[in-house]
Amino acid sequence: MTEEIGEVPAVGDAVRDTVRDRVGRVMGHIGPYVQLRPLAGGREWDASPDRLHTLTPAELLSALVAEANARSRRAR
């Protein structure tokens, strides 16, 4: 769920899609859905705003470090 119940995250917010267990950045809103894109870029997906959790600064840092680590493993 979003951090504040009933609040739709703003464009640019980092959130966790609890249905897909993925982290993304809010790119926009269309109809009842929020469009998310992975933090490192990539293909957007739609998510229901009531299934999103706004990341805390610590959660965002952890997600960014995990993405950087995954990227470094792929580069070899």
Secondary structure, DSSP 8 states (H G I E B T S, - for coil): --SSTT----TT-EEEETTTTEEEEEEEEETTEEEEEETT----EEE-GGGEEE--HHHHHHHHHHHHHHHHHHT-
